[in-house]
Amino acid sequence: MRDLATGFGYLLQGQRWVGRHGKRFGLGLLPGLITFVLYAAALVALALWGVDLVGWATPFADDWSSPWQSLFRDALTVVLFALGLLLSVLTFTAVTLLIGQPFYDALSEDVDRDVAGYAPESGLSVGRELWISVRDGLRILVRAGVWGVLLFALGFLPFVGQTVVPVIGFGVTGFFLTEELTSIALARRRVDLRQRLALLRARRTLAWGFGVPLGLAFLVPFVAVFLMPGAVAGATLLARDLLHEDEDEAAGGEDGRNGRTASEGVPAPHGTTATPGR
């Protein structure tokens, strides 16, 4: 329970941070706005033509008597739209981060400098960083897609599909949102995708405390656009917690800060070896 509260606290701290740094907040809105328009258009299209798509995909129900045909296809249409909404929440962050990578990298670095006086750097070229971001983003989208299909199938189970499955869905959404957002700060520390997932699995409740409320907020139209800059800032603080950087700096003093870069290594949390490199 403590980690749940801590994760939510980082989300709030991130929003407060961008509130004190208006320029970063303004620049961070643009990528989210572009992504929002694209996703809104896709969801509107799904709402308008979802019934036709379901009818095309279920020709075996053409001869069903009323009202079973309508009930069956209407239920599938609702589930299809819910799946589209879930996938939009899961992928919104990844697409927004890809579009706005330069803005969010700079924002995350500013948070590190504000907290610790320096910002770790990956030492990689811009092209290499972009390739790694796209590659890892696709890997996360595949994982999220598998979960989405699984939850879609389980949604047909009586009672369980209407109670347990939505709860699991929000947990999955929160975990992947946290991974996507913390990847900005952790990538600068040369922590690869496998290591990031291991860090978050070791502290799932921390990830849920940060990501689940954010995922719920993202369901409200346009809210995601305004929360993204603060979410990136809060995720940077959460990443520092995952690597125990604040504790190490408090113990090591200025000697632990000066001149330290990501290429020199990151702390190994809870027995996880965070070896630099991809």
C-alpha positions in Angstrom: 0.0 0.0 0.0 2.9 2.3 0.7 4.2 2.0 -2.8 0.8 2.7 -4.2 0.7 6.0 -2.4 4.3 6.7 -3.4 3.5 6.1 -7.1 0.5 8.4 -7.0 2.6 11.0 -5.2 5.1 11.0 -8.0 2.3 11.6 -10.5 1.1 14.6 -8.4 4.7 15.9 -8.0 5.2 15.8 -11.7 2.1 17.8 -12.4 3.2 20.4 -9.8 6.7 20.5 -11.4 5.4 21.5 -14.8 3.0 23.9 -13.2 6.1 25.8 -11.9 7.8 25.6 -15.3 5.3 26.9 -17.7 7.5 26.9 -20.8 8.1 23.2 -20.6 4.4 22.6 -20.0 3.5 24.5 -23.1 6.0 22.7 -25.4 4.9 19.4 -23.9 1.3 19.9 -24.9 1.9 19.9 -28.7 2.7 16.2 -29.2 -0.2 15.1 -27.1 -2.6 17.4 -29.0 -1.4 15.9 -32.4 -1.9 12.3 -31.1 -5.2 13.1 -29.5 -6.6 14.4 -32.8 -5.4 11.2 -34.6 -6.9 8.9 -32.0 -10.2 10.8 -31.7 -10.7 10.4 -35.4 -10.0 6.7 -35.2 -12.4 6.1 -32.3 -15.1 8.2 -34.0 -14.7 6.0 -37.2 -15.0 2.9 -35.0 -18.1 4.2 -33.3 -19.7 5.1 -36.7 -18.8 1.9 -38.6 -18.3 -0.6 -35.8 -21.7 -2.1 -36.4 -21.0 -2.7 -40.1 -17.6 -4.2 -39.2 -19.1 -6.6 -36.7 -21.8 -7.6 -39.2 -19.1 -8.3 -41.9 -17.1 -10.4 -39.4 -20.1 -12.5 -38.3 -21.8 -13.8 -41.4 -22.8 -16.9 -39.5 -25.3 -14.8 -37.6 -27.1 -13.6 -40.7 -29.9 -16.2 -40.3 -30.4 -15.8 -36.6 -33.8 -14.9 -35.4 -34.7 -11.7 -33.6 -33.7 -10.5 -31.1 -30.6 -12.8 -30.8 -28.9 -11.5 -33.8 -29.2 -7.9 -32.7 -28.2 -8.7 -29.1 -25.2 -10.7 -30.2 -23.9 -8.1 -32.7 -24.6 -5.1 -30.4 -22.7 -6.8 -27.6 -19.7 -7.5 -29.9 -19.8 -3.8 -31.1 -19.6 -2.6 -27.5 -16.8 -5.0 -26.8 -15.0 -3.9 -30.0 -15.2 -0.2 -29.0 -14.1 -1.0 -25.5 -11.1 -2.9 -26.9 -10.3 0.1 -29.2 -10.6 2.4 -26.2 -8.3 0.2 -24.2 -5.7 0.0 -27.0 -5.9 3.7 -27.5 -5.1 4.3 -23.8 -2.3 1.7 -23.9 -0.7 3.1 -27.1 -1.4 6.8 -26.7 1.6 7.4 -24.5 4.0 5.5 -26.8 2.8 7.4 -29.9 2.9 10.7 -28.1 6.4 10.0 -26.7 7.6 9.1 -30.2 6.2 12.3 -31.8 7.4 14.5 -28.9 10.7 12.7 -28.0 12.9 15.9 -28.2 10.5 17.9 -26.0 10.1 15.1 -23.4 13.8 14.3 -23.3 14.6 17.9 -22.5 11.8 18.0 -19.9 13.1 14.9 -18.2 16.6 16.3 -18.2 15.4 19.5 -16.6 13.7 17.5 -13.8 16.9 15.6 -13.1 18.9 18.8 -13.0 16.3 20.4 -10.7 16.5 17.5 -8.3 20.1 16.4 -8.5 22.0 19.2 -10.2 22.9 17.1 -13.2 21.2 15.0 -15.9 22.6 11.6 -16.9 23.3 11.2 -20.6 23.2 8.1 -22.7 26.2 9.0 -24.8 24.4 7.7 -27.9 23.7 9.6 -31.1 20.3 11.1 -31.8 19.7 8.6 -34.6 20.6 5.6 -32.3 18.4 6.9 -29.5 15.5 7.3 -31.9 15.9 3.8 -33.3 16.0 2.3 -29.8 12.9 4.3 -28.8 11.0 3.1 -31.9 12.1 -0.5 -31.4 11.3 -0.7 -27.7 8.0 1.1 -28.3 7.0 -1.6 -30.8 7.9 -4.3 -28.4 5.7 -2.8 -25.7 2.9 -2.3 -28.2 3.1 -6.0 -29.1 3.0 -7.0 -25.4 0.0 -4.6 -24.8 -1.7 -6.0 -27.9 -1.4 -9.5 -26.6 -2.9 -8.5 -23.3 -5.7 -6.6 -25.1 -6.7 -9.6 -27.2 -6.6 -11.8 -24.2 -8.8 -9.5 -22.2 -11.1 -9.1 -25.2 -11.6 -12.9 -25.2 -12.1 -13.1 -21.4 -14.7 -10.3 -21.7 -17.2 -12.9 -23.0 -17.1 -14.8 -19.7 -20.3 -14.3 -17.7 -19.8 -12.1 -14.6 -16.0 -12.4 -14.7 -15.9 -10.5 -18.0 -17.8 -7.6 -16.5 -16.1 -7.4 -13.1 -12.6 -9.0 -12.9 -11.5 -8.4 -16.4 -11.9 -4.6 -16.3 -9.9 -4.5 -13.1 -7.1 -6.5 -14.7 -7.3 -4.3 -17.7 -6.7 -1.2 -15.7 -3.8 -2.9 -13.9 -2.2 -3.8 -17.3 -2.8 -0.3 -18.6 -1.2 1.3 -15.6 1.9 -1.0 -15.7 2.5 -0.3 -19.4 1.9 3.4 -19.1 4.5 3.6 -16.3 7.0 1.6 -18.4 6.5 3.9 -21.4 6.9 7.1 -19.4 9.8 6.0 -17.2 11.6 4.8 -20.4 12.6 8.4 -21.2 14.7 8.8 -18.0 15.9 5.2 -17.8 17.0 5.2 -21.5 19.3 8.1 -20.7 20.8 5.9 -18.1 21.3 3.1 -20.6 18.8 0.8 -18.9 17.4 -1.4 -21.6 13.8 -2.7 -22.0 14.4 -6.0 -20.3 16.0 -4.3 -17.3 13.2 -1.7 -17.2 10.5 -4.4 -17.1 12.4 -6.2 -14.3 12.7 -3.1 -12.3 8.9 -2.4 -12.6 7.9 -6.0 -11.9 9.9 -5.9 -8.7 7.8 -3.0 -7.6 4.5 -3.5 -9.4 2.4 -1.6 -6.8 4.6 1.5 -7.3 4.0 1.2 -11.1 0.2 0.7 -10.5 0.1 3.7 -8.1 1.5 5.9 -10.8 -0.1 4.4 -13.9 -3.6 3.3 -12.9 -4.8 6.7 -11.9 -3.2 8.1 -15.0 -4.9 5.5 -17.2 -8.3 6.3 -15.7 -7.7 10.0 -16.3 -6.7 9.3 -19.9 -10.2 7.9 -20.5 -11.6 11.5 -20.2 -11.4 13.1 -23.6 -8.5 15.7 -23.9 -7.3 15.2 -20.3 -4.3 13.1 -21.5 -3.0 16.0 -23.5 -2.7 18.2 -20.4 -1.4 15.5 -18.2 1.4 14.2 -20.4 4.0 16.8 -19.6 3.5 16.3 -15.9 3.4 12.6 -16.3 6.8 12.7 -17.9 8.2 14.8 -15.1 6.7 12.5 -12.5 8.0 9.4 -14.3 11.5 10.9 -14.1 11.1 11.1 -10.3 9.8 7.5 -10.2 12.8 6.3 -12.3 15.1 7.9 -9.8 13.3 5.9 -7.0 13.6 2.7 -9.0 17.4 3.1 -9.2 17.7 4.5 -5.6 19.5 7.5 -6.9 18.4 9.9 -4.3 19.4 7.5 -1.5 22.8 6.9 -3.1 23.4 10.6 -3.6 22.4 11.4 0.0 24.9 8.7 1.1 27.7 9.7 -1.3 27.4 13.4 -1.1 28.8 15.6 -3.8 31.4 13.0 -4.9 28.5 10.7 -6.0 27.1 13.5 -8.2 29.8 15.3 -9.9 30.8 14.0 -13.4 28.6 10.9 -13.2 27.0 9.8 -16.5 24.9 6.9 -17.5 27.8 5.3 -19.3 29.5 4.8 -15.9 26.6 2.6 -14.8 23.5 2.7 -12.7 22.7 1.4 -9.3 21.5 -2.2 -9.2 18.1 -2.2 -7.3 16.9 -5.1 -5.3 19.4 -7.5 -6.8 18.8 -6.5 -10.4 21.9 -5.9 -12.4 21.5 -2.8 -14.4 24.4 -3.1 -16.8 25.0 -0.2 -19.2 24.4 -0.8 -22.9 21.8 -2.1 -25.2 
